[in-house]
Amino acid sequence: PTLNESSQIAACIQSCRDADCHEVIVVDAGINDDTISLAGQADKVITSDRGRSRQQNVGASVATGDVLLFLHADCRLPATAVADICEALSRSPQIIAGCFQQRIDNDNWKYRITEWGDLWRVRLLGWMYGDQGIFVRRDVFERVGGFPELDLMEDIAFSKLLSRQGRKVVLASKLTVSARRWEKMGMVWQAVRNWTFVVLWHLGISAATLARWYRAVR
């Protein structure tokens, strides 16, 4: 899924090519930049209404593979990504989905703490975030109805649906994710903001309301 990602999309697609992905599909909802024209290396480029869950479901609907991988434009796959996913899923039919560990693109040691926290969030709570490169067996994706069409928190909601279907794994390999959000907002504020929205959602505040607040504090 992309939204005004002209500065990121070419490198993202190239990382998919380097990892030997079967097909690369870009679903763009941007109106203000050249993302579509720069996405020429993708196998399919589709436009969609804005909304990450909606865009990812649209992409899945035209994908032909048995395993789906959802990758944010500011993430870069490791070269071994496809092989690592196939190896993990081959271990057991009970393993139905997973994600990568992260390497945030900044050498400051404080970012290693964020990476560690994100890893243990998945291991302890089972909540995979979109910037960790979520992959899932296609039949399971279709069984749960894809990503819930929420304006925010779609990745956590999807993770919860998957937990009822089988096991999720965190791969040892790491994808690289841009540090731009943390650099812009500040590490502490970014973490506090993210967890505040998660707590509010679990307390019953609607995803639509949270999305409006989220955009207001970006």
Backbone torsions as a table, in degrees:
resi	resn	phi	psi	omega
1	PRO	NA	136.7	179.2
2	THR	-132.3	148.9	173.8
3	LEU	-146.3	100.6	-179.3
4	ASN	54.8	58.7	-176.0
5	GLU	-117.8	39.2	-177.4
6	SER	-62.4	-27.2	-179.0
7	SER	-80.4	-10.8	-172.7
8	GLN	-118.4	-27.4	-163.6
9	ILE	-65.9	-39.2	-176.8
10	ALA	-62.6	-44.9	179.8
11	ALA	-67.1	-35.1	177.7
12	CYS	-63.4	-48.2	179.4
13	ILE	-61.9	-41.4	179.8
14	GLN	-61.7	-37.7	178.0
15	SER	-64.7	-33.4	175.9
16	CYS	-67.6	-40.5	176.9
17	ARG	-63.7	-44.0	-179.3
18	ASP	-64.1	-27.4	179.4
19	ALA	-87.0	-1.0	177.4
20	ASP	67.8	40.9	174.9
21	CYS	-65.5	143.3	-178.2
22	HIS	-62.0	-43.7	176.7
23	GLU	-153.6	151.7	-179.6
24	VAL	-121.4	123.2	-177.3
25	ILE	-120.7	124.9	176.3
26	VAL	-106.3	126.1	176.3
27	VAL	-115.7	109.6	-170.0
28	ASP	-107.9	137.1	177.0
29	ALA	-121.3	11.9	-176.9
30	GLY	-82.0	157.5	179.4
31	ILE	-131.4	-5.6	-169.7
32	ASN	-115.9	6.9	-177.8
33	ASP	-146.8	-167.2	-172.6
34	ASP	-106.9	29.6	-176.9
35	THR	-54.7	-47.1	-175.8
36	ILE	-62.1	-44.9	-178.3
37	SER	-67.5	-25.1	-179.9
38	LEU	-90.2	-3.3	-177.3
39	ALA	-97.1	24.4	-174.1
40	GLY	-62.7	-22.1	179.8
41	GLN	-76.9	-11.8	179.3
42	ALA	-72.8	155.5	177.5
43	ASP	-73.9	-35.3	179.6
44	LYS	-140.6	137.4	175.0
45	VAL	-125.8	120.4	-173.0
46	ILE	-125.2	145.5	172.2
47	THR	-100.7	150.4	-175.9
48	SER	-150.4	161.6	169.8
49	ASP	-62.9	153.8	-177.6
50	ARG	-67.1	143.4	179.3
51	GLY	137.9	115.9	-172.5
52	ARG	-60.3	-42.7	-179.8
53	SER	-63.5	-43.4	179.2
54	ARG	-62.5	-46.1	-179.3
55	GLN	-62.1	-41.4	-179.4
56	GLN	-68.4	-36.9	177.0
57	ASN	-67.2	-37.8	176.7
58	VAL	-63.0	-45.2	178.2
59	GLY	-60.8	-42.8	179.6
60	ALA	-62.8	-33.5	-176.5
61	SER	-67.6	-22.6	179.6
62	VAL	-107.6	-1.9	178.7
63	ALA	-73.7	151.8	-177.7
64	THR	-111.5	-6.7	-175.0
65	GLY	-80.8	164.3	177.1
66	ASP	-85.1	-14.4	177.1
67	VAL	-127.5	133.6	-179.1
68	LEU	-108.6	136.3	176.7
69	LEU	-124.3	126.4	-178.5
70	PHE	-108.7	120.8	-171.5
71	LEU	-128.7	126.2	175.2
72	HIS	-71.6	152.4	-174.1
73	ALA	-65.2	-24.6	-179.3
74	ASP	-93.5	18.9	177.3
75	CYS	-113.4	151.4	178.7
76	ARG	-126.9	125.8	179.8
77	LEU	-73.6	148.8	168.7
78	PRO	-71.6	155.2	-177.4
79	ALA	-62.0	-23.8	-178.1
80	THR	-93.2	10.9	-170.4
81	ALA	-54.8	-52.6	-176.6
82	VAL	-64.1	-44.5	178.6
83	ALA	-61.4	-39.5	-179.4
84	ASP	-67.5	-40.4	178.1
85	ILE	-64.0	-46.7	-179.4
86	CYS	-61.6	-41.3	179.6
87	GLU	-63.7	-42.4	-178.9
88	ALA	-64.7	-44.9	-178.0
89	LEU	-70.8	-24.0	-179.9
90	SER	-76.3	-13.9	-177.8
91	ARG	-66.0	-36.9	-175.9
92	SER	-165.2	141.8	174.8
93	PRO	-66.7	-15.2	177.8
94	GLN	-74.2	-19.7	175.5
95	ILE	-83.0	113.1	-171.3
96	ILE	-114.8	-11.8	-176.4
97	ALA	-165.9	174.8	177.7
98	GLY	176.0	-168.7	179.6
99	CYS	-156.6	176.2	179.2
100	PHE	-96.8	160.4	162.9
101	GLN	-74.3	164.1	-176.9
102	GLN	-109.9	149.6	165.4
103	ARG	-127.5	103.9	179.2
104	ILE	-73.7	134.2	-170.5
105	ASP	-77.8	62.6	175.5
106	ASN	-157.1	133.6	-174.1
107	ASP	-83.2	-4.9	178.2
108	ASN	-60.3	132.3	-176.0
109	TRP	-60.0	-23.4	-179.0
110	LYS	-63.6	-28.3	179.5
111	TYR	-70.5	-24.0	176.8
112	ARG	-66.6	-30.9	176.9
113	ILE	-65.9	-43.1	177.6
114	THR	-61.4	-43.5	178.5
115	GLU	-60.6	-43.6	179.6
116	TRP	-62.6	-43.0	179.3
117	GLY	-63.7	-40.8	179.0
118	ASP	-65.6	-38.5	177.9
119	LEU	-61.4	-47.5	-176.5
120	TRP	-76.4	-21.4	171.2
121	ARG	-60.8	-43.7	179.4
122	VAL	-69.0	-44.7	-176.9
123	ARG	-65.0	-37.9	-175.7
124	LEU	-90.4	-40.1	-175.3
125	LEU	-104.7	-19.5	-178.3
126	GLY	79.3	12.7	-177.6
127	TRP	-93.9	109.5	176.3
128	MET	-91.8	134.8	176.1
129	TYR	-97.0	154.5	-176.5
130	GLY	-59.9	-30.3	-178.7
131	ASP	-84.1	16.5	173.0
132	GLN	-106.7	3.2	178.4
133	GLY	70.7	73.3	-177.7
134	ILE	-74.6	129.7	172.9
135	PHE	-122.9	152.4	-174.7
136	VAL	-156.6	146.3	172.9
137	ARG	-63.1	137.0	-175.2
138	ARG	-61.0	-41.4	-178.1
139	ASP	-63.6	-34.6	177.5
140	VAL	-70.8	-41.8	176.9
141	PHE	-55.6	-46.0	-179.1
142	GLU	-70.0	-34.0	-179.1
143	ARG	-64.0	-38.1	-178.9
144	VAL	-88.0	-3.0	177.8
145	GLY	85.6	18.0	179.1
146	GLY	74.7	-162.8	178.7
147	PHE	-72.5	130.9	172.7
148	PRO	-57.5	134.4	-175.1
149	GLU	-80.3	76.5	178.2
150	LEU	-107.1	154.1	178.5
151	ASP	-78.5	-16.5	178.6
152	LEU	-159.8	158.5	177.4
153	MET	72.5	15.7	-178.7
154	GLU	-64.5	-31.2	-178.4
155	ASP	-71.5	-39.1	176.7
156	ILE	-68.6	-43.3	178.8
157	ALA	-60.4	-40.9	178.2
158	PHE	-65.4	-42.2	178.7
159	SER	-59.2	-39.5	180.0
160	LYS	-66.8	-38.5	176.1
161	LEU	-62.7	-41.1	-179.0
162	LEU	-66.7	-32.4	-178.2
163	SER	-60.8	-24.9	179.7
164	ARG	-82.8	-8.5	-174.9
165	GLN	-103.7	-23.4	-176.4
166	GLY	166.1	-160.6	-175.4
167	ARG	-92.2	145.5	172.3
168	LYS	-112.4	147.9	-179.4
169	VAL	-127.3	153.8	171.0
170	VAL	-108.5	119.3	-178.3
171	LEU	-70.2	154.0	176.9
172	ALA	-72.8	-28.6	-179.8
173	SER	-72.8	155.7	-174.0
174	LYS	-119.0	136.0	168.1
175	LEU	-93.1	155.1	178.5
176	THR	-96.9	129.2	179.1
177	VAL	-120.4	138.9	-179.6
178	SER	-60.0	141.7	177.8
179	ALA	-86.5	8.3	-169.2
180	ARG	-59.2	-38.1	-179.0
181	ARG	-66.5	-45.3	179.8
182	TRP	-67.2	-38.1	180.0
183	GLU	-68.1	-34.3	-179.7
184	LYS	-75.8	-45.8	-173.0
185	MET	-91.4	-23.9	-170.9
186	GLY	95.7	138.3	-173.3
187	MET	-61.3	-46.7	-176.8
188	VAL	-66.0	-46.9	-179.4
189	TRP	-63.0	-39.9	178.4
190	GLN	-60.7	-45.4	-179.7
191	ALA	-66.4	-45.2	-179.9
192	VAL	-62.3	-44.7	179.6
193	ARG	-60.8	-47.9	-178.4
194	ASN	-58.7	-49.7	-177.4
195	TRP	-69.9	-29.6	175.5
196	THR	-63.2	-43.9	179.3
197	PHE	-66.4	-37.9	177.6
198	VAL	-61.8	-46.1	-179.8
199	VAL	-63.7	-44.9	-179.9
200	LEU	-61.6	-38.7	178.0
201	TRP	-63.6	-43.3	178.8
202	HIS	-68.8	-20.8	176.4
203	LEU	-84.9	-3.3	173.7
204	GLY	109.2	1.3	175.1
205	ILE	-70.6	132.1	-174.4
206	SER	-66.3	151.9	178.1
207	ALA	-62.5	-34.0	179.4
208	ALA	-64.2	-43.1	178.0
209	THR	-65.3	-44.6	179.6
210	LEU	-62.0	-37.2	179.6
211	ALA	-63.2	-38.8	177.4
212	ARG	-65.0	-43.3	178.2
213	TRP	-65.7	-39.1	-178.7
214	TYR	-60.7	-46.3	179.9
215	ARG	-65.2	-30.7	-177.8
216	ALA	-70.8	-24.0	-177.1
217	VAL	-111.0	11.3	178.4
218	ARG	-74.2	NA	NA
